[in-house]
Amino acid sequence: MPSHPLLRNRPFRLLFLGRSLSLIGDAVIPAALSLAVIRATGSASALALVLGCAMGPRLLLLPLGGVVGDRFNARTVALGTDVVRCLTQLFVGVELLGGDPQLWHIALASAVGGAASAFAMPTLPTLITGTVDGKERHAANSALGVVKSTAMAGGPALAGLLIKYAGPGWAFVLDGVSFAVSACLLAAIRVRRVAPEGRRSLRRDLVEGWQEVRCRDWYWTSLVAHSAWNGAAAVLTTLGPALAVKELGGEGVWIGILQAGAVGLLLGSLLAGRARPRRPILTANLGLATYALPLGLLAAEAPAPIVIGAYAVAQAGLGFLSPVWETSVQAAIPPGVLARVTSYDWLLSMAAMPLGYVLAPLAADAWGVAAPLWIAACVVGVACVGTAAVPGVRRFGAGGAGAPREVGGGYGQFTPDGEGDTGRSKNVSRDTVA
């Protein structure tokens, strides 16, 4: 019999296993997709088209996905989206293994998969709160964060082995199988849920979800900071590789930066599993501010080892944020709007990334590569540190007025004043459902 309470919890044990398998499968896809499209077309524009086909439906449908996640059983929604994504990944895999892949087939499958993810992403918080009691949610979120970080660290290496010895098609087959297993595991569990209050209009549901975001200053100001972080990450991703190759020592430097970031992400996740900061939102947002370091150092053309170390620290801040943020939100937001609040979180967070991708090269052409990096460093630093000026951010977890109250030691057990620990809590996740 497993000794850890989380492992004795059969529904979470199955959810965790399915999630872990899907994370591993998803981790090999970025490298496999880019190589597959380049092999088939030889065009970077074709790759951008495929990526856009996945991102566009995801952003457009996220609010609707949140409404669906609140109106219907999250387990059923997640199971259905797993089946859809299983089929799309297997379709692409078979297309690639056939030896004559068509770009529009891959683009269409990416669009369908992106649409499915818009409905899947908001359901993970409900799956966590529906299978894990309040006092164990921080441990559950931390465990999932560690798996995600580990998958991201090992994914490129696994993808490289698959591509070298079997071809990129098998990476998609592996991902499809992982979604199939996840669907089977979801079918075997029961998830607690809060029944919706009668029939309501779509507009009312959307407005209610947005009001839940707006009425919490600690929440929406943090989302502004998180959006700034994603926009800055897009700038670094766009300009960093060329700068590392041309100015810092070659392709090996950029590979080293990415690998150090993966290690930092894992270490941050492990730290989050042990730490219990008194002001979790403030601490996590200040950790995100460290992303200004690699941006500024790249702009200044600092020595490669310093840039590599700074990026590891910055990614550790991200690894620390995810479980802390998710557990904090689980404790503070009522359950009837769980998926809708999550969908707005995802929407605001990801919307800045296309902006960063577009503006970074334009600014670099106009003012030089250093300018957009400096601008991004200032924006992410000011946005994340600036949340310290928000009363709700400072009070959250500290027992101040309007903050969640502690009911069992550690911020993972907070509930809003007057509610008690009845399971009426939520979390916001930045991951797709497994």
C-alpha positions in Angstrom: 0.0 0.0 0.0 1.5 3.4 -0.9 2.6 5.4 2.2 2.2 8.9 0.9 -1.4 10.3 1.3 -1.4 11.4 -2.4 -0.5 8.0 -3.6 -3.2 6.4 -1.4 -5.7 8.7 -3.2 -6.6 6.5 -6.2 -8.3 9.2 -8.3 -5.3 11.5 -8.0 -2.9 8.6 -8.5 -4.5 7.8 -11.9 -4.8 11.5 -12.8 -1.1 12.0 -12.0 0.0 9.0 -14.0 -2.0 10.1 -17.1 -0.8 13.6 -16.8 2.8 12.5 -16.5 2.6 10.3 -19.6 1.0 13.1 -21.6 3.7 15.6 -20.5 6.4 13.3 -21.6 4.7 12.7 -24.9 4.1 16.5 -25.4 7.8 17.2 -24.6 9.0 15.6 -27.7 6.6 17.4 -30.1 8.3 20.8 -30.5 11.5 19.4 -31.9 9.7 16.7 -33.9 7.2 19.2 -35.4 9.8 21.8 -36.4 12.0 19.1 -38.1 9.1 17.4 -39.8 7.9 20.6 -41.3 11.3 21.8 -42.4 12.1 18.4 -43.9 8.8 18.4 -45.8 8.9 22.0 -47.0 12.3 23.5 -46.3 10.5 26.7 -45.3 10.5 28.5 -42.0 7.3 30.3 -43.1 5.6 26.9 -43.4 6.5 26.2 -39.8 5.2 29.5 -38.7 1.9 28.7 -40.5 1.5 25.4 -38.6 2.3 27.0 -35.3 -0.2 29.8 -36.0 -2.8 27.2 -36.9 -2.4 25.7 -33.4 -2.2 29.0 -31.5 -5.1 30.8 -33.2 -8.0 28.5 -32.4 -6.6 28.0 -28.9 -6.7 31.7 -28.1 -10.1 32.3 -29.8 -11.8 29.4 -28.0 -10.3 29.6 -24.5 -13.2 31.7 -23.0 -15.7 29.2 -24.5 -13.6 26.4 -23.1 -13.9 27.9 -19.7 -17.7 28.1 -19.9 -17.9 24.5 -21.0 -15.5 23.4 -18.2 -17.8 25.1 -15.6 -21.1 23.9 -17.1 -20.2 20.2 -17.6 -18.3 17.5 -15.8 -14.6 18.4 -16.1 -13.6 14.7 -16.3 -15.9 14.2 -19.3 -14.6 17.3 -21.1 -11.0 16.4 -20.4 -11.5 12.8 -21.5 -13.1 14.0 -24.8 -10.3 16.4 -25.5 -7.7 13.7 -24.8 -9.4 11.5 -27.4 -9.4 14.3 -30.0 -5.8 15.1 -29.4 -4.9 11.4 -29.6 -6.5 11.2 -33.0 -4.8 14.4 -34.3 -1.3 13.3 -33.1 -1.8 9.8 -34.6 -3.0 11.3 -37.8 0.1 13.5 -38.1 2.3 10.5 -37.1 0.8 8.3 -39.8 1.1 11.2 -42.3 4.8 11.6 -41.6 5.5 7.8 -41.6 3.8 7.5 -45.0 6.7 9.5 -46.5 4.8 12.1 -48.4 3.3 14.5 -45.8 1.0 17.3 -46.9 1.5 20.7 -45.2 -2.2 21.4 -45.2 -2.9 18.1 -43.5 -0.5 18.9 -40.7 -1.8 22.5 -40.4 -5.4 21.2 -40.2 -4.5 18.7 -37.5 -2.7 21.4 -35.6 -5.7 23.6 -35.7 -8.0 20.8 -34.4 -5.5 20.0 -31.7 -5.2 23.6 -30.7 -9.0 23.9 -30.5 -9.2 20.8 -28.3 -6.5 22.2 -26.0 -8.6 25.4 -25.5 -11.3 23.1 -23.9 -8.8 20.9 -22.1 -6.6 23.6 -20.4 -9.3 25.1 -18.1 -10.3 21.7 -16.8 -7.1 20.7 -14.9 -7.9 22.9 -11.9 -11.3 21.3 -11.5 -9.7 17.8 -11.8 -7.2 18.7 -9.0 -9.7 20.2 -6.7 -12.1 17.4 -7.4 -9.7 14.7 -6.5 -7.4 16.2 -3.8 -8.4 17.7 -0.5 -7.3 21.3 0.3 -4.4 20.3 2.6 -2.8 18.1 0.0 -3.3 20.4 -3.0 0.1 22.1 -2.7 1.8 18.8 -2.7 -0.2 17.7 -5.8 0.6 20.8 -7.7 4.2 20.6 -6.8 4.4 17.0 -7.9 2.9 17.9 -11.3 5.3 20.8 -11.6 8.3 18.5 -11.0 7.0 16.1 -13.7 6.5 18.9 -16.2 10.0 20.4 -15.5 11.6 16.9 -15.8 9.7 16.3 -19.1 10.8 19.6 -20.5 14.4 18.9 -19.5 14.5 15.4 -21.0 12.1 16.0 -23.9 14.6 17.4 -26.4 17.0 14.5 -25.8 14.2 11.9 -26.2 13.0 13.7 -29.3 16.5 13.6 -30.7 16.8 9.9 -30.2 13.4 9.2 -31.8 14.1 11.5 -34.7 17.6 10.0 -35.3 16.7 6.3 -35.1 13.0 6.2 -36.0 11.9 9.5 -37.6 9.7 12.4 -36.3 6.5 10.5 -37.1 7.1 8.2 -34.2 7.3 11.1 -31.8 3.7 12.0 -32.8 2.6 8.4 -32.4 4.1 8.3 -28.9 2.2 11.5 -28.0 -1.0 10.1 -29.4 -0.6 6.9 -27.4 0.0 9.0 -24.2 -3.3 10.8 -24.8 -5.1 7.5 -25.3 -3.7 6.1 -22.0 -4.6 9.4 -20.2 -8.2 9.1 -21.5 -8.5 5.5 -20.2 -7.2 6.6 -16.8 -9.6 9.5 -16.7 -12.5 7.1 -17.5 -11.6 5.1 -14.4 -11.8 7.9 -11.8 -14.6 10.0 -10.3 -14.2 13.7 -9.8 -16.2 15.9 -7.3 -17.9 18.8 -9.0 -20.1 21.8 -8.2 -23.3 21.7 -10.2 -24.1 24.8 -12.2 -27.0 27.0 -11.1 -29.7 26.4 -13.7 -29.6 27.5 -17.4 -27.7 30.6 -18.2 -26.7 32.5 -21.3 -23.2 32.2 -22.7 -22.7 36.0 -22.4 -23.7 35.9 -18.7 -21.2 33.1 -18.0 -18.4 34.9 -19.8 -19.2 38.2 -18.0 -19.4 36.4 -14.6 -16.0 34.8 -15.1 -14.4 38.1 -16.1 -15.9 39.8 -13.0 -14.3 37.1 -10.8 -10.9 38.1 -12.3 -11.5 41.9 -12.0 -12.7 41.9 -8.4 -9.5 40.6 -7.1 -6.6 43.1 -7.3 -4.0 40.5 -6.5 -5.2 38.3 -9.3 -5.6 40.6 -12.3 -2.4 42.6 -11.5 -0.5 39.3 -11.3 -1.9 38.3 -14.7 -0.6 41.6 -16.1 2.9 40.6 -14.8 2.6 37.1 -16.1 1.6 38.4 -19.5 4.6 40.7 -19.5 6.8 37.7 -18.7 5.4 35.8 -21.6 5.9 38.7 -24.0 9.5 39.1 -22.8 10.1 35.4 -23.2 8.9 35.7 -26.8 11.4 38.4 -27.4 14.3 36.3 -25.9 13.2 33.3 -27.9 13.1 35.3 -31.1 16.4 37.2 -30.8 18.4 35.1 -28.4 19.5 32.3 -30.7 21.1 34.6 -33.4 22.7 36.7 -30.7 24.2 33.7 -29.0 25.5 32.3 -32.2 27.0 35.5 -33.6 28.2 37.2 -30.4 28.6 34.7 -27.6 30.3 31.7 -29.1 28.1 29.7 -31.4 25.2 27.2 -31.4 26.6 25.4 -28.3 26.0 28.5 -26.2 22.3 28.7 -27.1 21.9 24.9 -26.4 23.7 25.5 -23.1 21.3 28.4 -22.2 18.2 26.2 -22.9 19.6 23.2 -21.0 20.5 25.4 -18.0 17.0 26.8 -18.2 15.5 23.3 -18.1 17.6 22.5 -15.0 16.6 25.7 -13.3 12.9 25.0 -14.0 13.2 21.7 -12.3 15.1 23.1 -9.3 12.4 25.8 -8.9 9.7 23.2 -9.0 11.4 21.2 -6.3 11.9 24.3 -4.2 8.2 25.1 -4.5 7.4 21.7 -3.1 9.2 22.5 0.1 8.8 26.2 0.6 5.8 27.8 2.4 6.2 31.6 1.9 4.0 33.8 4.1 3.2 35.9 1.1 3.0 33.4 -1.7 1.8 35.6 -4.5 4.3 38.4 -3.8 7.2 35.9 -3.5 6.3 34.1 -6.7 5.9 37.4 -8.7 9.3 38.7 -7.4 10.8 35.4 -8.5 9.5 36.0 -12.1 11.2 39.4 -12.1 14.5 37.6 -12.4 13.8 37.1 -16.1 15.1 40.6 -16.6 18.6 39.3 -15.8 19.2 37.1 -18.9 17.5 39.7 -21.1 19.7 42.5 -19.9 22.9 40.4 -20.0 22.2 39.3 -23.5 21.6 42.9 -24.5 25.0 43.8 -22.9 26.7 40.9 -24.6 27.9 39.5 -21.3 30.1 36.4 -21.2 28.3 33.3 -22.1 28.7 31.5 -18.7 27.1 34.5 -16.9 24.1 34.5 -19.4 23.7 30.8 -19.0 23.6 31.1 -15.2 21.2 34.0 -15.3 18.8 32.1 -17.5 18.9 29.1 -15.1 18.0 31.5 -12.2 15.2 33.0 -14.3 13.7 29.7 -15.2 13.9 28.6 -11.5 11.6 31.6 -10.8 9.1 30.2 -13.3 9.4 26.7 -11.8 8.7 28.1 -8.4 5.8 30.2 -9.5 3.6 27.5 -11.1 2.8 25.3 -8.0 2.7 28.3 -5.7 0.3 30.2 -7.9 -1.9 27.2 -8.5 -2.2 26.3 -4.9 -2.9 29.9 -3.9 -5.7 30.3 -6.4 -7.2 27.0 -5.4 -7.6 28.4 -2.0 -9.2 31.8 -2.9 -11.6 31.5 -5.8 -15.0 29.8 -5.6 -15.6 26.7 -7.6 -18.5 27.7 -9.9 -16.2 29.9 -12.0 -13.1 27.7 -11.8 -12.7 26.9 -15.5 -13.7 30.4 -16.6 -11.2 32.1 -14.4 -8.5 29.6 -15.6 -9.4 30.3 -19.3 -9.0 34.1 -18.8 -5.6 33.4 -17.1 -4.4 31.4 -20.1 -5.8 33.9 -22.6 -4.1 36.9 -21.0 -0.9 35.1 -20.4 -0.5 33.7 -24.0 -1.9 36.8 -25.8 1.4 38.7 -25.3 3.5 36.0 -26.9 2.5 36.6 -30.5 3.0 40.3 -29.9 6.6 39.6 -28.7 7.2 37.4 -31.7 6.1 40.2 -34.1 7.5 43.3 -32.4 11.0 41.9 -31.5 12.4 41.6 -35.0 10.8 44.9 -36.1 12.4 46.7 -33.2 15.7 44.9 -33.8 15.7 46.1 -37.4 14.9 49.6 -36.4 17.1 50.1 -33.4 19.5 47.1 -33.2 19.1 43.8 -31.3 20.0 45.2 -27.9 17.1 47.7 -27.8 14.2 45.2 -27.7 16.1 43.1 -25.2 16.6 46.1 -22.9 12.9 47.1 -23.3 11.7 43.6 -22.5 14.0 43.5 -19.4 12.5 46.7 -18.1 8.9 45.7 -18.8 9.1 42.3 -17.1 11.1 43.7 -14.2 8.8 46.6 -13.6 5.6 44.6 -14.1 6.6 41.8 -11.7 8.2 43.9 -9.0 5.4 46.5 -9.4 2.8 44.0 -8.0 4.4 44.6 -4.6 2.6 47.9 -4.6 -0.8 46.2 -4.8 -2.4 45.8 -1.4 -4.0 42.4 -2.2 -0.7 41.0 -3.4 1.0 42.0 -0.2 -1.8 40.8 2.0 -2.5 37.4 0.3 -1.4 34.8 2.8 -0.3 37.2 5.4 -3.7 37.3 7.3 -4.5 40.9 6.3 -7.9 42.3 5.6 -9.4 40.7 2.6 -6.7 38.0 2.4 -7.5 34.3 2.6 -7.4 32.9 6.1 -5.3 30.0 7.1 -7.1 26.9 8.3 -4.3 24.3 8.7 -0.8 25.5 8.3 0.8 26.5 5.0 -0.8 28.6 2.3 -2.1 25.5 0.6 -4.9 25.4 3.2 -6.3 28.9 2.8 -9.9 29.5 2.2 -11.7 32.8 1.7 -13.0 34.5 4.9 -16.3 32.9 6.0 -16.3 29.9 3.7 -14.4 27.3 5.6 -12.5 24.4 4.0 -15.5 22.8 2.2 -13.7 22.0 -1.1 -15.0 25.2 -2.6 -11.7 26.2 -4.1 -10.0 26.5 -7.4 -6.7 26.7 -9.1 -5.4 28.3 -12.2 -3.1 26.0 -14.2 -0.7 26.9 -17.1 -0.7 23.4 -18.4 -2.8 21.4 -20.8 -4.8 18.5 -19.3 -3.5 15.1 -19.5 
